[in-house]
């Protein structure tokens, strides 16, 4: 996946909202491919109201893509939607007409590409188990004799039927067995994590959420003085990271979680529910947005929908509109007060414009966050006020203690 010789063509259906959004979807798919070490060599768009049930695109467009694949020695054909098992089977035959034992051209859909990236990025035992489970569940109904994503070396001649069909059934049994093992392993890990979370019940918890690649990890490093991986790549952070931050004598836990994305695979959401408990059980959410992205409002909708899906849409939220320095360069006449009014109309009460890299308005964010943390802290320890103690002002410690 990380070999720069891998080249792909991207295939998408035209968006009902027009060519601009279609191109944005393709750009995101290309970014996903780049994250997986695959270079995009071409893009194809089919204007159909619905995917073709047999081959996703029509015969004419399919032939056009096939000719491009052959002429440019393409190794991957990546579709921006999920492919059904029959579509996948038909497309693999189309792009590998001789039905070699190992397909020369690999057919990916969006979900499998995301799953492979997650598998590559996952570092902890929990994250790797979650992704492997989701990937196996996704692959199970999609096995074909040319399917090489399992990365197994096989012998044989690759002839039709017979041994090939028996081999598929063997693969299915193996995957079902592996799914069972992974579920048991994940259940044990989740029990351990649940115990850890219960031990934190007396501490305010703040979670960073947002679309992937909006600057959550950079903001995490800035607020907690930690060194969480922050790259200009999608899903730079897969594992949930928790740090202990202190505002004078008021501690709270700050967690950086996996970024959301359009059409996040269902199996992945299911498998990551325990990790997303860091979000669901948080007292405050920092919803980070790349305000310079041309479709950041759509990204906010995706995040809000995912939060609703996991039961976290009721948690007090600060909308952190990040990369404001770049936005002001792009829109020098922008009225930020009007923007705040727009987002208040859409349900956000607390809004702040920041630049994590330029450290712009970070103090304003800290003060806003401190107000939320102080409110929650008093609910846990009401004796502060009952005994006449005054709470400290929002002075942030330079060397925050760290808890993993």
N, C-alpha and C positions, 0 to 999 in steps of 0.2 A: 504493500500500500504506500510506502514512502519512497519508492523508486521514481526518480524524475522521468524515466522513460515511459511511464504509464501515461497514455493520452486518452482523452474521453470526448465524446460528443454528448451534448445535453439535449433532451427532448422534453417539450412541455406543450400543454394545451393553452390556447389563448385565454387570457382572463376576461371575464365578462365586464370588468371595469376598464378594459382597454390595454393598449400596447405598452404603456408606461409601467403599469403594475406587472404585466407579463415579463417585461425585461428585468424588473426588480426581483421577481421570483427566480429568474434564470441567473442573475448576478449572485443571489444568495446560494443557489445550487452550485455555482462555480466556486464560491468561497468554501463551501463544504468539501467539494472535490479537492481544492487546494490544500485544505487542512488534512485531507487523507493522502496527500502526496501525489495527486493526479492532476495533470495539466489539461485544461480545457482547450480543445482544438477546433470546436465548432458548436453551433447551437441551431436547433430546429424547432419551429413552432407550428403546430397543427391547429387550425381554427375549426374546432368541432364543439358542439354543445356538450357532448359526453364522450368519454374514451371509447374507442372501438373495442367491442367485447373480445375480439380475437387477438388483436395486435396493438392495442392502445391508440395507434394512429392508423390512418387509411392506407390502402395499398400503394397509392402513388407516393405519399410521404415516406412510407417505409422503404420503398425502393430507392428513393433519393438518399435516405440515411445510409442504406447499405452500400451504395456506390461511394459515398464519402468515406465510410469506414474502410473499405478496401483500398481506396486511393491513398489514404493518409495513414495506413497501418495503425488504426485505432485499436486500443486494448479494452476500453470500457464504453458501454453505452448506458447512460444514466438517465432515468426518467424521473420527472419532478412529482410524480404521484406514486402511490402504491400499486404494484402490479398484482393481479390475481394469479393463482397458480397456473391456470391455463394460459394466460397472457405471457407469463414468464417462460413456460415450456415452448410456446409457439415462437417467441422472440429469440430464444437461445437456438432453436433450430434454424431460424432465418439467418442469423448472424454466424452460425457454424454449420453450414449445409452438409458437411461430411460427417458430422456428429463424432468428432474426435473424442477420445476418452477424457481428455482435459480440454475444455473449451478455450479457443484462442481469444475470442472476444467474450468478455464477461458482461452480463446484463445485470445492472443494479437498479433498484428503485430507491426513492428518497429515504425510506425507512431503513433499509439495509445499510445505506451509506452512513446514516447517523449512528446506527448500532455499531458499525465497525469503528467509527471515530471514538465512540464512547469506550469501546473495548480497548482501544489503543491508549486512550487518555487515563482510564481508571487506574488508580494507584493502590487503594486500600483493598483488603480482602472483601469487604462488604460491597464496594462499588463493582469490583470485577465479578463477583458472584451475581449481583443484580443484572449486570449487562449480559453476562453469559446466559443467564436464564431467559432474559428477554429475547436474545438473539436466537437461541434454540427454539423457543416458542414460535418465533416468526418464521424460522426456516422449515419447521416440521411439515407444514402442508405444501411447501414450495420445492421439495426435493425433486430433482430430475437427474438423469444419468450423466448429464453434462455439468451438473452443479459442482463447482470447485471451491466455493467459498468456505467449505469446511476444512480446506487446506490439507486434505488427506492424499497420500500417494497411493495409487492403485496400480495393479497389474491388469492384464487382460487386453483384448483386442478392440473393445468398444463396439461390438456388434449389437444389432437390434435385439430387443426382447430377451427371453431366457435368463441368462446369467445377469444381464443388466438389470432386469426387473427384480430379480431376487436380491441383488445388491442394494437397490433402493429400499426394499423392505427391511434388510439388515440395518441400513442407515437409520430408518425410522425407529426401529426397536432400540437402537443405541441411543438415539436422541431422546426418546421417551424415558429411558433409564437415566440418562444424564439429567433431564429435567427434574426427575424425582429426587436425585441426589442433591441437586442445586437448591431445590425448595427446602429440603431438610437442613442443609447448611445455612441457608439464608434465615430460616426460622430461628436457629440457635444464635446467629449474629444479632438478629433483631431483638431477641430477648435481652442480650447483653447491652445493646444500645438503649433499650427502654429503661433498664436499670440505671444507666448513666444519666438519662434525661430526668428521671425521677429525682436523682440526687441534686439536680440543678433547679428544683422547683422553688427554692427560696431565693433565686437570683433572677433579675429581670433579663429577658432574652430578646435580642434584636436580630432580625434576619434581613440580609440583603437579597432582594429578588429583582428580576428583570429579564429582558430578552438577552440572548447570548451576545457577547462582544460589545456590551454597552459601557464597560468600565467598572463593573462591580468589584473585581479583584484589586484594581488600582485603588479604589475607594477604601476597600478593606485594609490594604496596606497602610494607607494614609491615616485611617482612624485608629488602627490597632498597633501601628509601628511593627508590623510583621512582614514576612517575605513570601506571601502567597504568590504562586505563579500568575503573572499577568502578561498575556501576549495578545497581539492583534490577530487572533485566530478564533474561530468558533469553538465553543466548548473547551476553552483553555482550562476551566475548572470543572471537573466532574464530581470529585469527592467533596462532601460537605466539610468545611473547615470552620472550627470554632475557636475563638480567641477571647480571653478575659481582658476587658478594658475597664479602667478606673477613672471616674471623675471625682477627684479628691477621695473621699471615703465612700463613695457610692460605686460599687462594681456592677457590671452587667456583662453578659455574654453576647458577643457579636459573631454571627455565622454567615459565611459566604456559601451559597448553594449553587447547584447546576443552573445554567441559564436556560430559559425557555426558548422555544422556537416554533414557528408555524409548522403544523402537521407533525408534532412530536409523536413518535410511534406509541400506540396505545399500550403495547406490552412493556415498553420502557417506563411509562408513567406508572403502570401497575407494579413493576419490579422496584421502582425507586420510591414507593410510597413511604418506606421507613426513613429514607434520607430526607424526603420532603416533610417528614414530621418536624424537622428543625424549623420549617416555615409554618406548618399548621399550628404548632405549639408556641410560636413566638408571641411576645407581648406587643411588639412594635415591628412594622415592616418598613424598610427603606426601599421603595420601588424606584430603581435607577433606570433612567431613560437616556438614550443617545439622542439629544434634541436636534443634533445636526443631521440625523438620518432623514432622508426625504419621506419615508413612510413610518416615522416614529409613532404616529397616532395608531396605525395598524398594529405596531408592535405592542403598544399599551393594551390594545384590545386582546391580543393573544395572551399576554400575561394575566390580565384580569380574568379571562375565561379559564385559564389553567388554575388560578387561585380559587375560583369558584368550584372547579372540578374537585379540588382536594379539600374543600371546606375551609379555606383561609381568607375568604373575601370579607369577613367581618372584622378583621384585625385592624386597629388604628394604623394608618399608613402615611408616611411622608413621601411625597412625590419629588424625587431628586432629578432634576433636568440637567444632566451632565453634558460636558463638552460645549458649554455656553460660549466659550471663547471662539470656537470654530463657527458656531451658529451666527455670532455677531459679525464675523468676517464675511459669511455668506449673505447675511441679511443686515446690512448696516443701519437700515431704517426701521428695524423691528421694534415693536412696542411690547416690552416684556410685561407691563401691567395688564395689557389686553390679553396676553397669553395666560397670565395667572387667572384672570377672570374666566377665560374659556375653560380652563381645567377645573375651576371651582364649580362651574355649571355642570361638569361631568363627574362630580362626586368627590373631588380631592379638596380637603380643607387646608392642609399644610403643604405648601409648594415652595421649593427653593431652587434657584439656578446656580449651578456650580461648574467648576472645571477641576477635576481631580488632578490632572497633570500640571495645570498652571496654578493650582491651589487657590483658585478664585472662589470667594464666598464660603470657604470651608468653615470659618468661625460662625457664620450665620447658620450653617447646617448643624454644627456642634451644639449651638445654643438651642436650636429647635429640638434636636434629639435629646438634649439634657432635660428639657421640659417634660418630654414624654417619659423618659426613664425615671425622673423624679416622681412623677404622678404614679407610675406603676410601683415604684419602690415603697412609696407611702402606703399603698394598699397591702403590701406584704409586711411592712414594719410600721404600723400606725403609731407605735409608741414614740416615734421621733417627735411628732407634734404633741401627743398627749403629755409627754414629759418636758415639753418646752424646748426641745432641741431645735436649732435652726439648721436648715440644710445648706450645704456649701454652694458657692457660686460655681458656674460651669468652667472650672479651670482644669484643663486636661493634662494628665501626667505624660511626661515625655517618654518614660520607659514603662510602658504598660506590661503587666505580667501576662504570660501566655498560657493558655490551656488548650490542649489538642483534643 
